[in-house]
Amino acid sequence: MKKGIVPKNYRLGKRAVTAVIFFLIVMVLSAVFLVLRHSAQDKYEQRLAEKQKLILEIAREHERTATIEEYRAYVQTRGYLEEIARERLGLVYGDEIIFRPGDITPTATPTPAP
């Protein structure tokens, strides 16, 4: 056997080398695909969580809008005007009697016997 020459039975054929290279390329591409898919899955989950958060926020805003509309309708009623006139301005109807805590004189209370 000459030095540097590989015997024929140890040599790989061209088809075998091509198959090994093809296999390695497929493995590398599969790994890249899996990494990209995992990344895409993470982005999808983040966007889904954000979507749920936005849906909840929209529902809260709809509730708030309904509350504001109810208050707007209440502000236009006579009851609201009376309430404001009584609380802030101290106004009363002409036939009402107002009792204040200082107006009532305390009655004499009997002292207990010792």
Contact map, one row per residue, 1 for C-alpha under 8 A:
111010100000000000000000000000000000000000000000000000000000000000000000000000000000000000000000000000000000000000
111110000000000000000000000000000000000000000000000000000000000000000000000000000000000000000000000000000000000000
111110000000000000000000000000000000000000000000000000000000000000000000000000000000000000000000000000000000000000
011111000000000000000000000000000000000000000000000000000000000000000000000000000000000000000000000000000000000000
111111100000000000000000000000000000000000000000000000000000000000000000000000000000000000000000000000000000000000
000111110110000000000000000000000000000000000000000000000000000000000000000000000000000000000000000000000000000000
100011111110000000000000000000000000000000000000000000000000000000000000000000000000000000000000000000000000000000
000001111110000000000000000000000000000000000000000000000000000000000000000000000000000000000000000000000000000000
000000111110000000000000000000000000000000000000000000000000000000000000000000000000000000000000000000000000000000
000001111111000000000000000000000000000000000000000000000000000000000000000000000000000000000000000000000000000000
000001111111100000000000000000000000000000000000000000000000000000000000000000000000000000000000000000000000000000
000000000111110110000000000000000000000000000000000000000000000000000000000000000000000000000000000000000000000000
000000000011111110000000000000000000000000000000000000000000000000000000000000000000000000000000000000000000000000
000000000001111111000000000000000000000000000000000000000000000000000000000000000000000000000000000000000000000000
000000000000111111100000000000000000000000000000000000000000000000000000000000000000000000000000000000000000000000
000000000001111111110000000000000000000000000000000000000000000000000000000000000000000000000000000000000000000000
000000000001111111111000000000000000000000000000000000000000000000000000000000000000000000000000000000000000000000
000000000000011111111100000000000000000000000000000000000000000000000000000000000000000000000000000000000000000000
000000000000001111111110000000000000000000000000000000000000000000000000000000000000000000000000000000000000000000
000000000000000111111111000000000000000000000000000000000000000000000000000000000000000000000000000000000000000000
000000000000000011111111100000000000000000000000000000000000000000000000000000000000000000000000000000000000000000
000000000000000001111111110000000000000000000000000000000000000000000000000000000000000000000000000000000000000000
000000000000000000111111111000000000000000000000000000000000000000000000000000000000000000000000000000000000000000
000000000000000000011111111100000000000000000000000000000000000000000000000000000000000000000000000000000000000000
000000000000000000001111111110000000000000000000000000000000000000000000000000000000000000000000000000000000000000
000000000000000000000111111111000000000000000000000000000000000000000000000000000000000000000000000000000000000000
000000000000000000000011111111100000000000000000000000000000000000000000000000000000000000000000000000000000000000
000000000000000000000001111111110000000000000000000000000000000000000000000000000000000000000000000000000000000000
000000000000000000000000111111111000000000000000000000000000000000000000000000000000000000000000000000000000000000
000000000000000000000000011111111100000000000000000000000000000000000000000000000000000000000000000000000000000000
000000000000000000000000001111111110000000000000000000000000000000000000000000000000000000000000000000000000000000
000000000000000000000000000111111111000000000000000000000000000000000000000000000000000000000000000000000000000000
000000000000000000000000000011111111100000000000000000000000000000000000000000000000000000000000000000000000000000
000000000000000000000000000001111111110000000000000000000000000000000000000000000000000000000000000000000000000000
000000000000000000000000000000111111111000000000000000000000000000000000000000000000000000000000000000000000000000
000000000000000000000000000000011111111100000000000000000000000000000000000000000000000000000000000000000000000000
000000000000000000000000000000001111111110000000000000000000000000000000000000000000000000000000000000000000000000
000000000000000000000000000000000111111111000000000000000000000000000000000000000000000000000000000000000000000000
000000000000000000000000000000000011111111100000000000000000000000000000000000000000000000000000000000000000000000
000000000000000000000000000000000001111111110000000000000000000000000000000000000000000000000000000000000000000000
000000000000000000000000000000000000111111111000000000000000000000000000000000000000000000000000000000000000000000
000000000000000000000000000000000000011111111100000000000000000000000000000000000000000000000000000000000000000000
000000000000000000000000000000000000001111111110000000000000000000000000000000000000000000000000000000000000000000
000000000000000000000000000000000000000111111111000000000000000000000000000000000000000000000000000000000000000000
000000000000000000000000000000000000000011111111100000000000000000000000000000000000000000000000000000000000000000
000000000000000000000000000000000000000001111111110000000000000000000000000000000000000000000000000000000000000000
000000000000000000000000000000000000000000111111111000000000000000000000000000000000000000000000000000000000000000
000000000000000000000000000000000000000000011111111100000000000000000000000000000000000000000000000000000000000000
000000000000000000000000000000000000000000001111111110000000000000000000000000000000000000000000000000000000000000
000000000000000000000000000000000000000000000111111111000000000000000000000000000000000000000000000000000000000000
000000000000000000000000000000000000000000000011111111100000000000000000000000000000000000000000000000000000000000
000000000000000000000000000000000000000000000001111111110000000000000000000000000000000000000000000000000000000000
000000000000000000000000000000000000000000000000111111111000000000000000000000000000000000000000000000000000000000
000000000000000000000000000000000000000000000000011111111100000000000000000000000000000000000000000000000000000000
000000000000000000000000000000000000000000000000001111111110000000000000000000000000000000000000000000000000000000
000000000000000000000000000000000000000000000000000111111111000000000000000000000000000000000000000000000000000000
000000000000000000000000000000000000000000000000000011111111100000000000000000000000000000000000000000000000000000
000000000000000000000000000000000000000000000000000001111111110000000000000000000000000000000000000000000000000000
000000000000000000000000000000000000000000000000000000111111111000000000000000000000000000000000000000000000000000
000000000000000000000000000000000000000000000000000000011111111100000000000000000000000000000000000000000000000000
000000000000000000000000000000000000000000000000000000001111111110000000000000000000000000000000000000000000000000
000000000000000000000000000000000000000000000000000000000111111111000000000000000000000000000000000000000000000000
000000000000000000000000000000000000000000000000000000000011111111100000000000000000000000000000000000000000000000
000000000000000000000000000000000000000000000000000000000001111111110000000000000000000000000000000000000000000000
000000000000000000000000000000000000000000000000000000000000111111111000000000000000000000000000000000000000000000
000000000000000000000000000000000000000000000000000000000000011111111100000000000000000000000000000000000000000000
000000000000000000000000000000000000000000000000000000000000001111111110000000000000000000000000000000000000000000
000000000000000000000000000000000000000000000000000000000000000111111111000000000000000000000000000000000000000000
000000000000000000000000000000000000000000000000000000000000000011111111100000000000000000000000000000000000000000
000000000000000000000000000000000000000000000000000000000000000001111111110000000000000000000000000000000000000000
000000000000000000000000000000000000000000000000000000000000000000111111111000000000000000000000000000000000000000
000000000000000000000000000000000000000000000000000000000000000000011111111100000000000000000000000000000000000000
000000000000000000000000000000000000000000000000000000000000000000001111111110000000000000000000000000000000000000
000000000000000000000000000000000000000000000000000000000000000000000111111110110000000000000000000000000000000000
000000000000000000000000000000000000000000000000000000000000000000000011111110011000000000000000000000000000000000
000000000000000000000000000000000000000000000000000000000000000000000001111111011000000000000000000000000000000000
000000000000000000000000000000000000000000000000000000000000000000000000111111111000000000000000000000000000000000
000000000000000000000000000000000000000000000000000000000000000000000000000111111100000000000000000000000000000000
000000000000000000000000000000000000000000000000000000000000000000000000010011111110000000000000000000000000000000
000000000000000000000000000000000000000000000000000000000000000000000000011111111111000000000000000000000000000000
000000000000000000000000000000000000000000000000000000000000000000000000001111111111100000000000000000000000000000
000000000000000000000000000000000000000000000000000000000000000000000000000001111111110000000000000000000000000000
000000000000000000000000000000000000000000000000000000000000000000000000000000111111111000000000000000000000000000
000000000000000000000000000000000000000000000000000000000000000000000000000000011111111110000000000000000000000000
000000000000000000000000000000000000000000000000000000000000000000000000000000001111111111110000000000000000000000
000000000000000000000000000000000000000000000000000000000000000000000000000000000111111111110000000000000000000000
000000000000000000000000000000000000000000000000000000000000000000000000000000000011111111100000000000000000000000
000000000000000000000000000000000000000000000000000000000000000000000000000000000001111111000000000000000000000000
000000000000000000000000000000000000000000000000000000000000000000000000000000000001111111100000000000000000000000
000000000000000000000000000000000000000000000000000000000000000000000000000000000000111111110000000000000000000000
000000000000000000000000000000000000000000000000000000000000000000000000000000000000111011111000000000000000000000
000000000000000000000000000000000000000000000000000000000000000000000000000000000000110001111101000000000000000000
000000000000000000000000000000000000000000000000000000000000000000000000000000000000000000111111000000000000000000
000000000000000000000000000000000000000000000000000000000000000000000000000000000000000000011111000000000000000000
000000000000000000000000000000000000000000000000000000000000000000000000000000000000000000001111100000000000000000
000000000000000000000000000000000000000000000000000000000000000000000000000000000000000000011111110000000000000000
000000000000000000000000000000000000000000000000000000000000000000000000000000000000000000000011111000000000000000
000000000000000000000000000000000000000000000000000000000000000000000000000000000000000000000001111100000000000000
000000000000000000000000000000000000000000000000000000000000000000000000000000000000000000000000111110110000000000
000000000000000000000000000000000000000000000000000000000000000000000000000000000000000000000000011111110000000000
000000000000000000000000000000000000000000000000000000000000000000000000000000000000000000000000001111110000000000
000000000000000000000000000000000000000000000000000000000000000000000000000000000000000000000000000111111000000000
000000000000000000000000000000000000000000000000000000000000000000000000000000000000000000000000001111111000000000
000000000000000000000000000000000000000000000000000000000000000000000000000000000000000000000000001111111100000000
000000000000000000000000000000000000000000000000000000000000000000000000000000000000000000000000000001111110000000
000000000000000000000000000000000000000000000000000000000000000000000000000000000000000000000000000000011111000000
000000000000000000000000000000000000000000000000000000000000000000000000000000000000000000000000000000001111100000
000000000000000000000000000000000000000000000000000000000000000000000000000000000000000000000000000000000111110000
000000000000000000000000000000000000000000000000000000000000000000000000000000000000000000000000000000000011111000
000000000000000000000000000000000000000000000000000000000000000000000000000000000000000000000000000000000001111100
000000000000000000000000000000000000000000000000000000000000000000000000000000000000000000000000000000000000111110
000000000000000000000000000000000000000000000000000000000000000000000000000000000000000000000000000000000000011111
000000000000000000000000000000000000000000000000000000000000000000000000000000000000000000000000000000000000001111
000000000000000000000000000000000000000000000000000000000000000000000000000000000000000000000000000000000000000111
